[in-house]
Amino acid sequence: MDVTRTPSKVRKGMRWALLLLALTIFLSAATAGLSFLEPALPTFDRSAMVVDAVQQGTLVREISGSGTLVPVDITWITAEVGGQVLEVSVEPGIEVTADTVLLKLRDPQLERAVREAERNVESAKADLARFELQQESMQLDLKVAIANARANFEEAREEAEIDEAMVRRGLKSPRQWRFSKSRAERNRMTFEVQIERATNSVKTQRIQHTEKEDAVARAEDRLEERREQQAALIVKAGTEGILQQLGSTGGGLEVGQRVAQGAVVAIISNPKQLKAVLSVSQVQARDVVVGQPATIDTRSGIVAGRVSRIDPAVQNDRVTVEVELLGELPKGARPDLSVEGLIEVARLDDVLHVRKPVYSQDNGRLEVFRLDSDGETATRTMVEFGRGTVHSIEVVAGLKEGDQLVVSDTTRWKTFDQVRLK
């Protein structure tokens, strides 16, 4: 049996079909249109970025190093004699003069040695005095012997002369005259021997006297040496300056501590004459030569300087460079003060340069983001760099004067070739 449809239901179905067809066509057209649109650029905060412009001009190549101020003149005070610390009179940091007492030592063995040396001097002097008395007595004996020999000789000579006269008169025999003449000759020889003996005795006495005097002098020298050693138990600065440290390690000295002979007991420096000792990377140190200008930042002022010495050895990939300070030292400059130094190694005239981008290296290539003409978008650009300084680097290719680029860290943009900065 056929069912008759009403015209209103047919028309309603057609409208829904047309509506669905129109919606389908609209969605297809919208999808096609969106496929031709470019994706939106990622946007980043420009205030969080560091942007610098490429400049044309002189680029001063500098290398940096950190270090400390070190005295030019350092005096090491050593103990001339060993001893036990009896008193510590000063503390590091004070200003001292040549007569400032640093510490006092005590050595009982040295005290005994001084007393023994004093006794030796007295003994040597007594020995000299005894010898002089003995020599005086011996000289008197020699004088008596010479006088007796002379008297005997004169007596025998006169007797021989008388016998000679009596022989001529026939009063005595020639034999008696010969006997008296012989006795006179013997007495003459004895007299001459006594004179020679006295002369030799005087020479011998002079030599012995000199030896005794030398013994006294040696004993006195030894005593003086011992007394000087005893005086050295009071350790003085011996120079003007600032007491930098006590003890060989800077740990100070304590009462009762034993100090060995020759041990370092103090270090004194001249605070008015300082130099900077910098530690520089061995790679950068290749360009450093003696005489190059430098600037030293003491945190309280900048001081001009000049490279005075380069250590030939490398330690832990670092090279020690000494800088002579030419300008006036600022207030607060003192030994061991931490400083930063810049050494000018070269000047590059009429070159393109820019602030060093993060991760850039001398004579290397790096992709950076350069700002476009609109000043809002930045595009990835390959740049070739040349020689660099502490803060700037030479641009060899890829940029021109006036170009602006992002020099801060852009590693989070590594997946983008272009970004927007706002």
C-alpha positions in Angstrom: 0.0 0.0 0.0 1.5 3.4 -1.1 2.1 6.2 1.5 1.6 9.6 0.2 4.4 12.1 1.2 3.5 15.7 2.0 5.5 18.5 0.1 6.6 20.1 3.4 8.7 17.1 4.5 10.5 16.9 1.1 11.5 20.5 1.2 12.8 20.3 4.7 15.1 17.4 3.8 16.5 19.2 0.8 17.4 22.2 2.9 19.4 20.1 5.4 21.3 18.5 2.5 22.2 21.9 1.0 23.3 23.1 4.4 25.6 20.2 4.9 27.0 20.6 1.4 27.7 24.3 2.0 29.5 23.5 5.3 31.6 20.9 3.7 32.7 23.3 0.9 33.5 26.0 3.5 35.7 23.8 5.6 37.5 22.5 2.5 38.2 26.1 1.3 39.4 27.1 4.8 41.7 24.2 5.0 43.1 25.0 1.6 43.6 28.6 2.5 45.5 27.8 5.8 47.8 25.5 3.9 49.2 28.5 2.0 49.8 30.6 5.2 53.4 30.7 6.9 53.7 29.5 10.5 54.0 32.3 13.1 57.6 33.2 14.2 58.6 32.3 17.8 58.8 35.5 19.9 61.3 36.2 22.7 61.8 39.1 25.1 64.4 41.5 23.7 65.2 43.0 27.1 66.6 39.6 28.1 69.0 39.6 25.1 72.3 41.5 24.6 72.5 43.1 21.2 75.7 44.8 19.8 76.4 46.6 16.5 79.4 45.9 14.2 81.9 48.7 14.2 84.8 49.8 12.0 87.9 51.0 13.7 90.8 50.1 15.9 90.6 46.9 17.9 92.9 46.7 20.8 93.8 43.1 21.5 94.1 42.4 25.2 94.4 39.2 27.3 93.3 38.9 30.9 94.8 37.3 33.9 94.1 37.2 37.6 96.6 37.3 40.4 97.9 39.2 43.4 100.1 42.1 44.3 103.5 41.0 45.5 106.3 43.1 47.1 109.3 43.9 44.9 111.6 44.0 47.9 111.1 41.1 50.3 113.4 40.6 53.3 113.6 37.1 54.8 114.6 37.2 58.5 116.4 34.0 59.6 117.5 32.9 63.0 121.3 33.3 63.2 121.3 30.9 66.2 118.8 28.3 67.2 116.8 28.6 70.4 113.5 28.3 72.2 111.0 31.1 71.8 110.9 33.1 75.0 108.7 36.0 73.8 106.9 37.1 70.6 106.9 40.9 70.5 105.0 41.7 67.3 102.2 40.5 65.1 102.0 40.4 61.2 100.7 43.6 59.6 102.5 46.2 61.7 105.1 48.6 60.4 108.6 47.9 61.7 112.0 49.6 61.7 115.5 48.2 61.7 115.6 48.2 65.6 112.1 46.6 66.1 112.4 43.5 68.2 110.5 40.6 66.6 111.0 37.9 69.2 113.4 36.7 71.9 115.0 33.3 72.1 116.8 31.4 74.8 119.5 28.8 74.5 121.1 27.4 77.8 123.9 25.7 75.8 124.9 29.1 74.3 124.9 30.7 77.7 127.3 28.0 78.9 129.4 28.6 75.9 129.6 32.3 76.6 130.8 31.6 80.2 133.3 29.1 78.9 134.6 31.7 76.4 135.0 34.3 79.1 137.0 31.8 81.2 139.2 31.1 78.2 140.0 34.7 77.8 140.9 35.1 81.4 143.1 32.0 81.2 144.9 33.3 78.0 145.5 36.7 79.6 146.9 35.1 82.8 149.1 32.9 80.7 150.4 35.9 78.8 151.1 37.8 82.1 152.9 34.7 83.6 155.0 34.4 80.4 155.9 38.1 80.6 157.1 37.8 84.2 159.1 34.7 83.3 160.7 36.5 80.4 161.6 39.4 82.7 163.2 37.1 85.1 165.1 35.3 82.3 166.3 38.7 81.0 167.7 39.5 84.4 169.5 36.2 84.6 171.0 36.8 81.1 172.1 40.3 82.1 173.8 38.8 85.2 175.4 36.1 83.1 176.7 38.7 80.6 178.0 40.9 83.4 179.8 38.0 85.0 181.3 36.9 81.7 182.4 40.4 80.9 184.0 40.8 84.4 185.8 37.4 84.0 187.0 38.4 80.6 188.2 41.8 81.7 190.0 40.3 84.7 191.6 37.5 82.6 192.6 40.0 79.9 194.3 42.3 82.4 196.0 39.4 84.1 197.4 38.2 80.7 198.6 41.7 80.0 200.4 41.9 83.4 201.9 38.4 82.8 203.1 39.6 79.4 204.9 42.6 80.9 206.4 40.5 83.7 207.7 38.0 81.1 209.4 40.7 79.2 211.1 41.8 82.5 212.0 38.2 83.2 209.8 38.1 86.3 207.6 35.2 85.1 208.1 32.4 82.8 206.5 32.4 79.3 204.5 29.3 80.2 202.6 31.3 82.8 201.9 34.1 80.3 200.6 31.6 77.7 198.3 30.1 80.4 196.8 33.5 81.4 196.5 34.5 77.8 194.6 31.3 77.0 192.3 31.8 80.0 191.6 35.4 78.8 190.7 34.0 75.3 188.3 31.5 76.8 186.6 34.2 78.9 186.3 36.4 75.8 184.6 33.6 74.0 182.3 33.0 76.9 181.4 36.7 77.0 180.6 36.7 73.3 178.5 33.5 73.7 176.5 35.1 76.5 175.8 38.1 74.3 174.7 36.0 71.4 172.6 33.9 73.8 170.9 37.0 75.1 170.2 38.2 71.5 168.7 34.9 70.5 166.7 34.8 73.8 165.2 38.2 72.9 164.1 36.9 69.5 162.7 33.8 71.0 160.8 35.8 73.6 159.3 38.0 70.9 158.0 35.0 69.0 156.6 33.4 72.1 155.1 36.7 73.3 153.4 37.0 69.9 152.0 33.5 70.2 150.7 34.3 73.7 149.1 37.5 72.4 147.6 35.6 69.5 146.1 33.1 71.9 144.5 35.9 73.9 143.2 37.5 70.6 141.7 34.1 69.5 140.1 33.7 72.9 138.7 37.2 72.7 137.4 36.7 69.2 135.7 33.5 70.3 134.1 35.3 73.2 133.0 38.1 70.9 131.5 35.5 68.6 129.7 33.9 71.4 128.4 37.2 72.7 127.2 38.1 69.2 125.4 34.8 69.0 123.9 35.6 72.4 122.8 39.0 71.2 121.3 37.3 68.1 118.8 35.6 70.4 117.0 38.9 70.4 115.8 38.9 66.7 115.4 42.3 65.2 113.8 43.4 61.9 117.0 44.9 60.5 115.0 46.8 57.9 112.0 49.1 57.5 108.7 47.8 56.1 105.6 45.8 56.9 105.8 42.6 58.8 104.2 40.2 56.3 104.4 37.0 58.3 105.9 35.3 61.3 107.4 31.8 60.9 108.4 30.0 57.7 104.8 29.0 56.8 103.0 32.1 58.0 101.4 30.2 60.9 103.1 32.3 63.5 105.4 31.5 66.4 104.5 30.3 69.9 106.3 30.7 73.2 108.2 27.5 73.9 108.6 26.6 70.2 112.0 25.5 69.1 113.5 27.5 66.3 116.4 25.9 64.4 119.5 27.9 63.2 118.9 29.4 59.8 115.1 28.9 60.0 112.9 31.7 58.6 111.3 33.5 61.5 109.7 36.5 59.6 109.2 38.1 56.2 109.2 41.9 55.8 108.1 43.7 52.7 108.1 47.2 51.4 104.5 48.2 50.8 105.5 51.1 48.7 107.0 49.0 46.0 104.6 46.3 44.6 104.3 44.3 41.4 101.4 42.4 40.0 101.9 38.6 39.4 99.3 37.4 37.0 98.3 33.9 35.9 97.6 33.7 32.2 96.4 30.9 30.0 99.2 29.2 28.2 97.4 29.7 24.9 97.1 33.5 25.4 100.6 33.7 26.9 102.1 33.0 23.4 101.4 36.6 22.5 102.9 38.2 25.6 106.3 39.7 25.5 108.3 41.8 27.9 107.6 45.5 27.7 104.0 45.3 26.6 101.7 47.8 28.4 99.2 46.6 30.9 96.5 47.8 33.3 95.9 46.4 36.8 92.5 46.6 38.4 92.9 46.7 42.2 89.2 47.1 42.8 89.9 50.5 44.3 91.6 51.9 41.2 93.4 51.2 37.9 97.2 51.3 37.8 99.2 51.4 34.6 102.0 48.8 34.2 104.4 47.1 32.0 105.2 43.4 31.5 108.6 42.9 33.2 109.0 39.1 33.3 107.5 35.9 31.9 108.0 32.6 33.6 109.4 30.1 31.1 107.6 27.2 32.9 104.0 26.2 32.5 102.1 25.0 35.5 98.5 23.6 35.3 98.1 25.1 31.8 98.9 28.6 33.2 101.9 30.9 32.8 103.0 33.4 35.4 103.5 37.0 34.1 105.0 39.7 36.3 103.8 43.3 35.7 105.8 46.3 36.9 103.5 49.0 38.3 104.2 52.4 36.8 101.5 54.6 38.3 100.7 55.6 41.8 99.2 52.9 43.9 95.6 53.5 45.1 94.7 53.5 48.7 94.2 50.0 50.1 96.9 48.4 47.8 98.9 45.9 49.8 100.7 42.6 49.4 98.5 39.6 48.5 95.7 41.8 47.3 93.7 40.0 44.5 93.8 41.9 41.2 92.8 41.5 37.6 95.1 42.5 34.8 94.7 43.3 31.1 97.8 43.1 28.9 97.8 44.8 25.5 99.3 42.4 23.0 98.4 44.1 19.7 96.4 46.9 17.9 94.4 46.1 14.8 93.6 49.3 12.8 90.6 49.8 10.5 88.9 46.4 11.1 85.3 45.3 11.7 84.7 44.2 15.2 81.9 43.4 17.6 81.4 42.4 21.1 82.3 38.7 21.5 79.2 36.5 21.0 78.8 33.6 23.4 80.8 30.5 22.2 82.8 32.5 19.6 86.5 31.6 19.2 89.4 33.3 17.6 89.8 32.5 13.9 86.6 30.4 14.0 83.1 30.3 12.4 79.8 30.6 14.3 76.1 30.9 13.5 74.7 34.0 15.0 71.3 35.8 14.9 71.5 39.1 13.0 68.7 41.6 13.3 66.8 42.4 10.1 66.0 45.9 8.8 62.7 45.9 10.7 64.6 45.7 14.0 62.2 43.0 15.3 63.2 39.8 13.6 66.5 38.1 13.8 67.8 35.7 11.2 70.5 32.9 11.6 73.7 34.0 9.8 77.1 32.3 9.5 79.9 34.6 10.5 83.7 34.1 10.2 85.7 35.7 13.1 89.4 36.6 13.3 91.5 37.7 16.2 89.8 38.4 19.5 90.3 40.4 22.7 88.9 39.9 26.1 85.5 41.4 25.2 85.6 42.0 21.4 86.4 40.0 18.3 87.3 40.8 14.7 84.7 40.1 12.0 86.2 38.7 8.8 83.2 37.8 6.8 79.4 37.5 7.1 78.6 41.0 8.6 79.1 44.6 7.6 79.4 47.8 9.6 76.2 48.7 11.4 74.8 45.2 11.5 73.3 44.3 14.8 73.5 40.8 16.2 72.5 39.0 19.4 75.7 38.3 21.3 74.1 36.6 24.3 73.4 32.9 24.6 71.0 31.7 21.9 71.2 28.0 22.4 67.5 27.7 23.0 66.9 29.0 19.5 68.8 26.2 17.9 65.7 24.8 16.2 64.8 28.1 14.6 66.3 30.0 11.7 64.4 33.2 12.4 62.9 34.6 15.6 61.0 37.7 16.7 62.2 40.0 19.4 59.8 42.2 21.4 
